[in-house]
Amino acid sequence: MGKIVLRLDRVMADRKISLKELSEMVGVSNVNLSKMKTGKISAIRFSTLVAICEALDCQPGDILEYQKEE
């Protein structure tokens, strides 16, 4: 089975925004955003995804990537 990979770190780097700045804009703790950034989560709320996309001016597909199993 494939998996979903979070590319939040890449989008944040492209936008030159820090974890602290994004945390303040989105209203999610640094710890939870850090887990998202490193891919150590198993779920994400749509409301959180919407807030991140609004803050980073991006689409969900910019943050989420599907990888097939090799």
N, C-alpha and C positions, 0 to 999 in steps of 0.2 A: 504494500500500500504506500502511496506517496505521502507527502507531508506539506504543510504550509510553513513557510519561512518568513519571519518578520524582517523587513528591511528598513526599519525605523532609523537605525544608525546612519544608513546611507543618505536617506532623505534629510535628516537633521544636518549632516555634513554639507550636503548640497545647499541648504538654506542658511548655513553658518549660524545655527541656533544651538544653544547649550541645553543640557538636561534641565538645569534650574529654570531657564527662561521658558521652556516648553511646559514644565510642571506648573509654573505660575499661570500661563495662558490657558492651559487645559483644565486645571483644578484637580490634577492627579498627583499623588505623592512622588517624590524623587525615586523612592524605592520601587514602586510599581512601574514607573516609566523605565527605570533601569532594567527591570526584569523583562519588559517588552523589548527594549533595545538589544538585549543579549539573547532574546528568544527563549527565555526560561519561563514561559507561561503556556498554559494549555487552552486558554479562552480569553476573549476580549469582548467587552460589551459594545454593542453598536453605538451607544451614546458616547462612549470613550473614543471609538474610531471616528465618529463624526467630529468630535471636538478636536482631535489630532489633525484631521484633514482640513478643518477650518483654519487652525492655527498655522499649519504648514503650507496652506494653499495647494493641496495635492488631492489626488484620487486614492481610494482604498487600494487600487491595484499598484500604486507606487510604493505602498508599504507592505502589502501581502504578496507573496509569490508562491506558486505551487511547484513543487519539485517531484517528479516521478521517481519511483523506486528503481534503483539500478539493478 
